[in-house]
Every structure is written in C-alpha cells, then in structure tokens.
Amino acid sequence: MLTADEKAGFERRLLAWYRRAKRDLPWRDSADPYAVLVSEVMLQQTQVATVAPYFERFMATFPTVRDLASAVPDDVFHCWQGLGYYSRARNLPRAATRVVEAFDGKIPGSVDELRSLPGVGPYTAGAVASIAFGRTEPAVDANVARVLSRIFAVPGDPKSGPTNRTLWAHAADLVSESAPRDWNAALMELGSLVCRAASPACDECPVAFGCAAKERGETDRYPELRRPRPTIAVEDVAVLVESAGGVALVRRPDGGQWGGLWELPRVRRGDGEELQAAAKRAPLEVCGVAVTDLQPLGAIQHTITRYRVRLHGFRGTGDGADLVALACAEARWVAPDAMGAYALASPQRKLLRLARRVDTDFPAP
C-alpha cells in the first residue's frame, strides 16, 4: 500500500493526465445513471471503439429504463446484434425490469443494490456507483487489473481468488474520495491507452515513477495471466431450408454464447459423418423438416470461447411440413426479405451472405 503522501501524488498526476488525455465518448459526460449502466454492461469484455456506435443506437431505441423493461426480447437482441456476449442482452432487460419493480424505475446507487440486478457483478456495480453517483467505490476491470498488477508487482492470475482480492484491496485503498468518478475512469483509460497488455507506453505514463514492474524491468511479466487452454476444432452444418417462399429460422434456447438468437437449423457434424448426411439430419432433428436437393453454399471459420468452428452451409428444399421446435426454442417460416428483422449471430449472417453469392436474388441479411 502507498503512504498518504504517495497516494496524494499518484492521484494528482493521474487525474491531471486524464483531464488532458481522456477520449470523447458518448457516455462519458452523461449524468443519467441508466446510460452509465448500459455503457458499463456493453463495455464488459468489449473494446471502447466497438461499443460506441452500439451504445448510441441502443439509447436511441430504448432511451429510458422503463422503455427497456417493456421491450420485446427480439427487439433488444436485434439492437445488440453483432456486439457479442449475448448474455448481456438477456440480462440488461431483466435488470431494467427489476429496477422498475423494486426501485420505482430509478437506478439504485449503492453497490449492494446494484449487485441485486441481473448481470451486474462487482466491477459493474463499482463503476456505476462511482461514475453515476459519486460513491467512493473501487472498480476493477481487466484494464485496471493490469495497471494495478504492474504498479504493485502483484503475482498470480488476476482472475484467481487470492490475486483478485489483492487487486481489489489496492483499488479500494487508492480510490479518490474527492473525485471517484474521474478516478475510476482514469484508471480504466490508463490501462486502455498507456498501460497496454502489449508494448506498454511507460514513457507516457503519469504514474510510472512508482511502478514496481517498470522499476524491475518486468512489465511483460505482469499480470501473470493463466495460459489459455488449447482450442478444440469442431465442425457444424447449417441448412437454408426453403419451402413455399419461406426460409426456416429457429431460435436457440436461452443460455450460452448466442442463446435466444435466431439461426438456420444447425447440428454438429459427427466423427466421420458425411457432410451431406449431417445436412439432411440438421433440419429434421432441429425443426422436423426433411430436405431434398441439398446444395453446398461454402464454409466459414469462427471461434467461440475455446472452440474453433468450421461452419458448413447448405441450401435445400423443405418437404412442406409444419415446423416443430424439437431441438430449438422456436421455429418459424420467414420470408427471405424479412430475415433482416431477426437477430442472427454473426456466423449465421455470413452464411446467408454466401447464399446471396450463389443466388443474387436472395436478400442479403
């Protein structure tokens, strides 16, 4: 821990730097706690540059917490489409509903009350409490964890229990009592712009003079991140099933990376299974439709968590049967030119673009 004089100097230099260097972000000067909550949820595991346009569109679509609480889930997913980590899009309306029901439509200001909202963890609660309400609360995200790991040369993976508790203790000790809003924002900004994971710009750092990792020449050592687990290669097969001018879309069950989003009927290819066999199996198992005239569309690569997925696309004709939600939450026939209204995971949108390359009359998603 730093002495009182060291803390005062640290705070003075960091805040002076922040006022010069902070980026102009759409949520940064907002006095609306709801806007702060939305921005902080969006920023979980997502870069600032990616979030900015989504935040502006989301706030224009759902300008108040009551608007979000009453929103149709598919409308929220559609507005979120492409931002990833869709559990956030499921939890944010649930949090809004709790705010309306338990807090009379006003975002609560205490960390304990904020933690009672679905999808709000320690970091988000601390960030909202300090930034929106001026509470003297720490907030440790990945950027702040990296800054503190280097300043205090904290060993161990920041996600492990003991190391995480140490970092939060440092953050609580340092948090500014006079300017908690700017303080937490400044630490995050420092980690994002200067104390980067790779090639930190120590010469530009306003608090480098007291950084233990820099003094030891060990900035590359901290934080001591756990080695990622090896990726697992898998293959999925999805089928664009057409019948009477409609395309079969199915909604994934809640949970998982893309829970609640829509997609083409899809299965995982079995070991040694022919692609055509998997393509016949997909719509039959997922929504009860047999297909004929299967034609390949191509394949795309994507990564989800630790899986490296090769997604094969096919196009076929359905047998005219009614759709039945067998291995999905919902199934429906959708006019091709109406598919743009459905929230699709990024790989599915790419697959539909492959279909348009094969058939230029097919609408692009």
C-alpha positions, 0 to 999 in steps of 0.5 A: 500500500502507498503512504498518504503522501504517495497516494496524494501524488499518484492521484494528482498526476493521474487525474491531471493526465486524464483531464488532458488525455481522456477520449470523447465518448458518448457516455462519458459526460452523461449524468443519467445513471441508466446510460452509465449502466448500459455503457458499463454492461456493453463495455464488459469484455468489449473494446471502447471503439466497438461499443460506441456506435452500439451504445448510441443506437441502443439509447436511441431505441430504448432511451429510458429504463422503463422503455427497456423493461417493456421491450420485446426480447427480439427487439433488444437482441436485434439492437445488440446484434453483432456486439457479442456476449449475448448474455448481456442482452438477456440480462440488461432487460431483466435488470431494467425490469427489476429496477422498475419493480423494486426501485420505482424505475430509478437506478439504485446507487449503492453497490449492494443494490446494484449487485441485486440486478441481473448481470451486474457483478462487482466491477459493474456495480463499482463503476456505476456507483462511482461514475453515476453517483459519486460513491467512493467505490473501487472498480476493477476491470481487466484494464485496471487489473493490469495497471494495478498488477504492474504498479504493485508487482502483484503475482498470480492470475488476476482472475484467481481468488487470492490475486483478485482480492489483492487487486481489489484491496489496492483499488479500494485503498487508492480510490479518490474520495474527492473525485471517484468518478474521474478516478475510476475512469482514469484508471480504466483509460490508463490501462486502455491507452498507456498501460497496454497488455502489449508494448506498454507506453511507460514513457507516457505514463503519469504514474510510472515513477512508482511502478514496481514492474517498470522499476524491475524491468518486468512489465511483460511479466505482469499480470501473470495471466493463466495460459489459455487452454488449447482450442478444440476444432469442431465442425457444424452444418447449417441448412437454408431450408426453403419451402413455399417462399419461406426460409426456416429460422429457429431460435436457440434456447436461452443460455450460452454464447448466442442463446435466444438468437435466431439461426438456420437449423444447425447440428454438429457434424459427427466423427466421420459423418458425411457432410451431406448426411449431417445436412439432411439430419440438421433440419429434421432433428432441429425443426422436423423438416426433411430436405431434398436437393441439398446444395453446398453454399461454402464454409466459414471459420469462427471461434467461440470461447475455446472452440474453433468452428468450421461452419458448413452451409447448405441450401435445400428444399423443405418437404412442406411440413409444419415446423416443430421446435424439437431441438430449438426454442422456436421455429418459424417460416420467414420470408427471405426479405424479412430475415433482416428483422431477426437477430442472427449471430454473426456466423449465421449472417455470413452464411446467408451472405454466401447464399446471396453469392450463389443466388443474387436474388436472395436478400442479403441479411 
